[in-house]
Amino acid sequence: MHVQQIECLLVLSEELHFGRTAARLGYSPSRASQLLSALERRVGVRLVERTSRRVSLTRFGAQFVEEVRPAYENLSTTFLRARDRAMRGALRELRLGFHGSVYEQVTEAFRLLRTEHEVTVTLSEIPLGSPFSAVLEGRLDAALVELPVHDPALTVGFRFPPQEQLLAVGTAHPLASREGVRVEELAEFDLLRPVGDAPDYWMAARVPPTTPSGRPIRSGTGINTIQEGLALVAAGTHAMLVCRPMAQSISRTDVRCLPISEWEEPSQLGLVRRTADTGPQLTALAGLLAEVYGGDSPCYAGLSLAPGSRDIA
């Protein structure tokens, strides 16, 4: 049924005058009369009594107006909400991947995204060694993963503040009683490494192949998740590099995280999406993350990234 026909009847039921009804709707009086006549033909009964002096609803017309008005108002409300979301660039769902943990500041941005833009976030933990596959294949809209990104098909929409890296060891490890380690001592450990299809440059950023002086760093055991790595660290002689926020979120009592002196390679998280996708919901999320982490944060979009990757404004 034509929505204009319903709208015309509802306005006419209030005005009881074709001229005023047409003026409210922006039609000519003849157009309003045509719309009503078409509606009556569809319903199969006269809805309005017309004379040269007055207009009134028939008994059928009054009942029809009473029944159709709630449906029309619900439809109008749905349309207005959809138009408002479109104007504000909001969509209903955003699919995000993550590694290990989602920090409280990030979940606060998700809450604001839902309340201010009516966008809900669905989260999926992705394999530690496959940070980009689900995004590139379209199974996720974006991922909160560690940088760098050197793929022109991917864009960093938001860069989180750089974080210090620490060395996680079990409490039974010979180094557990120390207050820290030197970066050159990393050559003496068997560091856990991610397993997956990530590019070599990304893997090398997780576990450097050598120390700054060139000493090889051993990495003979692979892991699929951070929790798997922490379990191996706690149970044996393995060690693992973790960022400070991750270290602070570890609730285990059988793992210690030691500072690494002379270490100049911070860890940095990024919101990574496909370059071809410029959906407004991701732009909104990037803006909210900037608000949560500080509006003038240098990690917000606009920085120069590594070659082959781009920021969004």
HUSULRA-V475905 format. One record per residue. N is the residue number from 0. SS is DSSP state (a for helix, b for strand, c for the rest). PHI is phi in radians with two decimals (999 if undefined). BURIAL is + if it has 9 or more other ideal C-beta (glycine too) atoms within 8 Angstrom, else -. Layout:
((N | SS | PHI | BURIAL) (N | SS | PHI | BURIAL))
This chain:
((0 | c | 999 | -) (1 | c | -1.24 | -) (2 | a | -1.10 | -) (3 | a | -1.07 | -) (4 | a | -1.15 | +) (5 | a | -1.10 | +) (6 | a | -1.05 | +) (7 | a | -1.12 | +) (8 | a | -1.11 | +) (9 | a | -1.12 | +) (10 | a | -1.18 | +) (11 | a | -1.11 | +) (12 | a | -1.15 | +) (13 | a | -1.58 | -) (14 | a | -1.49 | +) (15 | c | 0.89 | -) (16 | c | -2.80 | -) (17 | a | -1.18 | +) (18 | a | -1.13 | -) (19 | a | -1.20 | -) (20 | a | -1.06 | +) (21 | a | -1.10 | +) (22 | a | -1.12 | -) (23 | a | -1.12 | -) (24 | a | -1.60 | +) (25 | c | 1.37 | -) (26 | c | -1.87 | +) (27 | c | -1.48 | -) (28 | a | -0.99 | +) (29 | a | -1.16 | -) (30 | a | -1.13 | +) (31 | a | -1.08 | +) (32 | a | -1.13 | +) (33 | a | -1.13 | -) (34 | a | -1.07 | +) (35 | a | -1.18 | +) (36 | a | -1.07 | -) (37 | a | -1.11 | +) (38 | a | -1.14 | +) (39 | a | -1.09 | +) (40 | a | -1.13 | -) (41 | a | -1.16 | -) (42 | a | -1.26 | +) (43 | c | 1.57 | -) (44 | c | -2.70 | -) (45 | c | -1.28 | -) (46 | c | -1.81 | +) (47 | b | -2.35 | +) (48 | b | -1.64 | +) (49 | b | -2.05 | -) (50 | c | -2.32 | -) (51 | c | -1.22 | -) (52 | c | -1.89 | -) (53 | c | -2.63 | -) (54 | b | -2.21 | +) (55 | b | -2.55 | -) (56 | b | -1.41 | +) (57 | c | -1.30 | +) (58 | a | -1.06 | -) (59 | a | -1.16 | +) (60 | a | -1.12 | +) (61 | a | -1.10 | +) (62 | a | -1.17 | -) (63 | a | -1.11 | +) (64 | a | -1.05 | +) (65 | a | -1.06 | -) (66 | a | -1.41 | -) (67 | a | -1.52 | +) (68 | a | -1.03 | +) (69 | a | -1.04 | -) (70 | a | -1.12 | -) (71 | a | -1.13 | +) (72 | a | -1.15 | -) (73 | a | -1.12 | -) (74 | a | -1.10 | +) (75 | a | -1.12 | -) (76 | a | -1.11 | -) (77 | a | -1.07 | -) (78 | a | -1.10 | -) (79 | a | -1.12 | -) (80 | a | -1.13 | +) (81 | a | -1.10 | -) (82 | a | -1.13 | -) (83 | a | -1.13 | -) (84 | a | -1.10 | +) (85 | a | -1.13 | -) (86 | a | -1.17 | -) (87 | a | -1.58 | -) (88 | c | 1.28 | +) (89 | c | -1.79 | +) (90 | c | -2.03 | +) (91 | c | -1.47 | -) (92 | b | -2.49 | -) (93 | b | -2.29 | +) (94 | b | -1.70 | +) (95 | b | -2.14 | +) (96 | b | -1.80 | +) (97 | b | -2.67 | +) (98 | c | -1.98 | +) (99 | c | 1.34 | +) (100 | c | -2.73 | +) (101 | c | -1.99 | -) (102 | c | -1.32 | -) (103 | a | -1.06 | -) (104 | a | -1.10 | +) (105 | a | -1.22 | +) (106 | a | -1.15 | +) (107 | a | -1.15 | +) (108 | a | -1.12 | +) (109 | a | -1.10 | +) (110 | a | -1.10 | -) (111 | a | -1.13 | +) (112 | a | -1.11 | +) (113 | a | -1.27 | +) (114 | a | -1.34 | -) (115 | a | -1.62 | -) (116 | a | -2.19 | +) (117 | c | 1.01 | -) (118 | c | -1.99 | +) (119 | b | -1.65 | -) (120 | b | -1.92 | +) (121 | b | -1.88 | -) (122 | b | -1.95 | -) (123 | b | -2.40 | +) (124 | b | -1.33 | -) (125 | c | -1.89 | +) (126 | c | -0.98 | +) (127 | c | -1.02 | +) (128 | c | -1.60 | +) (129 | c | -2.27 | +) (130 | c | -1.29 | +) (131 | c | -2.00 | +) (132 | a | -1.02 | +) (133 | a | -1.13 | +) (134 | a | -1.26 | +) (135 | a | -1.10 | +) (136 | c | -1.48 | -) (137 | c | 1.48 | -) (138 | c | -1.32 | -) (139 | c | -2.27 | +) (140 | c | -1.38 | +) (141 | b | -2.90 | +) (142 | b | -2.49 | +) (143 | b | -1.67 | +) (144 | b | -2.38 | +) (145 | b | -1.28 | +) (146 | c | -1.58 | +) (147 | c | -1.60 | +) (148 | c | -2.28 | +) (149 | c | -2.13 | +) (150 | c | -2.12 | +) (151 | c | -1.10 | -) (152 | c | -1.39 | -) (153 | b | -2.11 | +) (154 | b | -2.25 | +) (155 | b | -1.63 | +) (156 | b | -1.49 | +) (157 | b | -2.69 | +) (158 | b | -1.95 | +) (159 | c | -1.30 | +) (160 | c | -1.01 | -) (161 | c | -1.04 | -) (162 | b | -2.21 | +) (163 | c | -1.12 | +) (164 | b | -1.70 | +) (165 | b | -2.14 | +) (166 | b | -1.88 | +) (167 | b | -1.57 | +) (168 | b | -2.34 | +) (169 | b | -1.29 | +) (170 | c | -1.15 | +) (171 | c | -1.57 | -) (172 | c | -1.22 | +) (173 | c | -0.99 | -) (174 | c | -1.56 | +) (175 | c | -1.08 | +) (176 | c | -1.50 | -) (177 | c | -1.47 | -) (178 | c | -1.57 | -) (179 | b | 3.07 | -) (180 | b | -2.30 | +) (181 | b | -1.56 | -) (182 | a | -1.06 | +) (183 | a | -1.19 | +) (184 | a | -1.28 | -) (185 | a | -1.05 | +) (186 | a | -1.17 | +) (187 | a | -1.62 | -) (188 | c | -1.94 | +) (189 | b | -1.76 | +) (190 | b | -1.44 | +) (191 | c | -1.19 | +) (192 | b | -2.25 | +) (193 | b | -1.17 | +) (194 | c | -2.07 | +) (195 | c | 2.91 | +) (196 | c | -1.81 | -) (197 | c | -1.13 | +) (198 | c | -1.05 | -) (199 | a | -1.02 | -) (200 | a | -1.11 | -) (201 | a | -1.27 | +) (202 | a | -1.09 | +) (203 | a | -1.16 | +) (204 | a | -1.25 | +) (205 | a | -1.32 | +) (206 | c | -2.34 | +) (207 | c | -1.03 | +) (208 | c | -1.22 | -) (209 | b | -2.48 | +) (210 | c | -1.37 | +) (211 | c | -0.96 | -) (212 | c | -1.51 | -) (213 | c | 1.80 | -) (214 | c | -1.25 | -) (215 | b | -1.12 | -) (216 | c | -1.87 | +) (217 | b | -1.32 | -) (218 | c | -2.69 | +) (219 | c | -1.69 | -) (220 | c | -2.14 | +) (221 | b | -1.73 | -) (222 | b | -2.35 | +) (223 | c | -1.77 | +) (224 | c | -2.46 | +) (225 | a | -1.14 | +) (226 | a | -1.11 | -) (227 | a | -1.09 | +) (228 | a | -1.11 | +) (229 | a | -1.11 | +) (230 | a | -1.13 | -) (231 | a | -1.18 | +) (232 | a | -1.06 | +) (233 | a | -1.16 | +) (234 | a | -1.58 | -) (235 | c | -2.51 | -) (236 | c | -1.82 | -) (237 | c | -1.28 | +) (238 | b | -2.33 | +) (239 | b | -2.57 | +) (240 | b | -1.43 | +) (241 | b | -2.39 | +) (242 | b | -1.44 | +) (243 | a | -1.07 | +) (244 | a | -1.03 | +) (245 | a | -1.15 | +) (246 | a | -1.05 | +) (247 | a | -1.24 | -) (248 | a | -1.58 | -) (249 | c | -1.27 | +) (250 | c | -1.69 | -) (251 | c | -1.21 | -) (252 | c | -1.66 | -) (253 | c | -1.80 | -) (254 | b | -2.32 | +) (255 | b | -2.09 | +) (256 | b | -2.06 | +) (257 | b | -1.86 | +) (258 | b | -1.08 | +) (259 | b | -2.00 | +) (260 | b | -1.32 | -) (261 | c | 1.12 | -) (262 | c | -1.73 | -) (263 | c | -2.00 | -) (264 | c | -2.03 | -) (265 | c | -1.26 | +) (266 | b | -1.67 | +) (267 | c | -2.46 | +) (268 | b | -1.58 | +) (269 | b | -2.46 | +) (270 | b | -1.62 | +) (271 | b | -1.89 | +) (272 | b | -2.35 | +) (273 | b | -1.24 | +) (274 | c | -1.08 | +) (275 | c | -1.27 | -) (276 | c | -1.69 | -) (277 | c | -1.96 | -) (278 | c | -1.02 | +) (279 | a | -1.15 | +) (280 | a | -1.17 | +) (281 | a | -1.28 | +) (282 | a | -1.10 | +) (283 | a | -1.10 | +) (284 | a | -1.11 | +) (285 | a | -1.05 | +) (286 | a | -1.12 | -) (287 | a | -1.19 | +) (288 | a | -1.09 | +) (289 | a | -1.11 | +) (290 | a | -1.13 | +) (291 | a | -1.15 | +) (292 | a | -1.59 | +) (293 | c | 1.94 | -) (294 | c | -1.05 | -) (295 | c | -1.77 | -) (296 | c | -1.07 | +) (297 | c | -1.21 | -) (298 | c | -1.51 | +) (299 | c | -1.33 | +) (300 | c | -0.93 | +) (301 | c | 2.20 | -) (302 | c | -1.35 | +) (303 | c | -1.41 | -) (304 | c | -1.73 | +) (305 | c | -1.10 | -) (306 | c | -0.92 | -) (307 | c | 1.62 | -) (308 | c | -2.17 | +) (309 | c | -2.43 | -) (310 | b | -1.64 | +) (311 | c | -1.91 | +) (312 | c | -1.50 | -))
